Amino acid sequence: MQRIALHSLRRVARALPQPTSSPRVVISSRTTTLALLLAASTANPLCHSTAAHMMSSVQAVPKMFATADLCDSHEPQLQVAEGNAFRSYGQCASFSGKIVTIKCFENNPLVRTILSEPGNGKVLVVDGGGSLRRALFGDNIAALAVKNGWAGVIIYGAIRDSAVVDRLPLGVKALGTNPIKSSKQHPGDRDVVVAFAGVTFTPGHYVYADQDGIVVSATALH
């Protein structure tokens, strides 16, 4: 099991850029996790990474909002996801950004395509129809998201490689996990309005997510 996990971390680390102002990353059995977190944190300083506490060369970014506070101050203008059925993955417990959307079902080519593009702190929202039969997101795509500066991903569906995703400085919300990969036949649609969990996600609007839930606003709140 440890060999499999180490192999996955090495595979993800190859997709991440080397830090420019920190020591070169060296993958070994003792330092794999720390090195991976250092590289990823340098690539994407959009969240409070565990590596920031473990390595002095990475500066911690403090939490900038709480959904509870946003609801207290802006409730009339917010949509709030019902039930908080989403589980949190990745090192960013709190994340936010401008919404980019995909609508697909058990097929993820567009997920990889969009997360290969510059994210500029945006959040990808994937309407996977709530299916838990196949994973729409895994460690390799998560590494792309970190490399390209995405703040987070919200998936109305399943992910896989969750142990590796949990080591990356990325915010991820999903309904659960499934080790089966997605199909590649029907890419779906991008930049369309999608709705799930009682919320309508419109491209260009803003989403805020933390341990308490997911809220959406038509305008930036902080």
N, C-alpha and C positions, 0 to 999 in steps of 0.2 A: 504493500500500500504506500509506504514512504517513497519507494522508487518511482511509482506511478505519479505521485504528487510532485516529486522533484522534476521528473520529465516534463510535466505540464508547465511548471514554473519556468523551466529553461525555454520551452517553446514560446511562452508568452513574452519572456524577457527579450527574445530575439526581435520581437515586433516593436519593442519600445526603444526610443532614442536614448543614446548615452547622455548623461548630464554634462553640461558645458562648464559648470563652475564647481563641480564636486568630483571626488575621486572616481576613477574608472570603475565600472561595475565588474566584479569578478564573481562568477557563479560557482559556489562550492556547497558542499552538504551543510556546512555550518552557517554560511552567510547568505544563502540563496534568497530567503524571504526579505531580509533587510536590504540587500542589493536591489532586488526587484522593486521594493517600495521606494527606494531612493530614486531610481531611474524614473519611475512613474510619477512620483511627486514633483520632480523637476519638470516633467513634461506637462503636468496639469495641476497647478497650484490652486484649483478652484474649490477644494474642500479641505477639511481638517484631517490630514492623513496621520495614521499611526506612526509612520516613519518620522514625522516631525517631532515626535516625542522621543524617538529612539536614536536619532542621528542629529547632532548639532548643526550639520551643514544644511539641513532642511528647515525652513521657517514655518511654524504653524500658522494657519489662517483661521482666525476665530469664527465661530458660528455667528452668522449675521442676522438670523431671523428665527422665529418659531411660528409654526402655523397657528398655534393657540393665540399668540399675540396679534398675528395678522387678522384672525377672525374677530378678536376683541375690537380692533381698530377699524376694520373694513368689511365687516360681515355683509352689509347690504349689497356690496359689489362683487362678492365672491361666490364661486361655485365650490362646493365641498364634496369630495368623493364619499359615497355612502359605504358604511360598514367597515372601512379600513381593512379590506380583505387582502391587501397587498403585503407581501413580506419584503423586508429590506435586505439588500446585499451590497457588497462593496464597502470601502472604507469611509465613504461620505454618507453619514446618517442624514444629513440635511443638504439639499441641493435645490437649485432653482435656475430658471433661464427662459429664454424665448422658445416657444413651442415649434417644433418641426414634427410632422405626422407621417405615418405609414398605416395603411389598412391592408392586411394580408391574413391568410389563414393557412397555418402549418407549412408555410413557405417563407424563406427569409432572404432571398437575393437582394432585395431593396434595403434590408437592414444593414448588410455589409456595405453596400454601395454608398449609402448616405453617411454611415459612420466613418467611411474612408475619406470623406470630404471635410474641410475645415469646420470645426464646430463653433468656435468663437464663444464658448460658454453657453451654448444652447442645450435644450433637452429634447431628445427624441422620444415621441410618444407613439407606441406601436399598438394598434388595435388588432390583436390576434384572435378575436372572436371568443376569447375566454378559454380556448382549447389548452388542455394540459397533456395532450397526447404526444406532442413533439416540441422540442425546444427551439425557440426562435433566436436565441442569443447564447453565446458561450465565451470561453476564455480568449480565443483568438480575436473575435469581434470586439470584446471588451478592451483588449489591448489597443486595437485600432482607435476606439473611442478616446482612450487616454492620450494616445499619441497625437490625435488631431484636435484635442482641446474641447471635447464635449463635457458638459457639467454632469449629465446623467441620462438615464434611459428609464422609461416607464413602459412596461410590457403587460398588456392584458392577455397574458398567456404564460408560458413556461420558459425557464432558462436551464442551462446545464453548466457543468464545470464550476459549480457554485463555490467550492473550496478555494479555487484560484481567484475567481471574481472577488471574493471577500478580501483578498490581499491587495486589491488595486484601488487607487485613489479615484474612485468613480462612484456616483450615486446610482443605484439600481433598485427599482421596484418591480416586482413580478408576483403573479399569483402562486407560483411554486416552481418545482423543478421536475425535469424528466431527462434521463440520459440519452433518449433517442433524438438524433439530429433531425432538422427540418428537411422538407423536400425543396427542390430548386426549380420546379416547373412553372409555377405561377407567381410572378414577382409581386403582384398586388398594385396598389396605387399610392402615390406620395403626394404630400401637400394637399390633402383633402380634410374636410371636417370629419372628425370621428367622435363617437359618444359611447361611453361605458361608465359603470359605477355611478350613474346619475349625473355625470358631468359631460359637457360638450367641450372638446378640445379643438380650438381653432388655430391654424397656423398663424404665427405672429403674436398671439396672446402669450401670457406668462403663467408658468406653473411653479408652485412651491411645494416641496415635499420634505417631510421629516418623519420621526418615529410616530407622531400622532396622526398623520394622514397626508392627504394631497389636496391642495386648493388651487384654483385657477382664477386669474384676473385678466380683464381685457387690457389693463395697463400695468406697467411696472410699479411695484409697491415699495421698493427700496433700492 
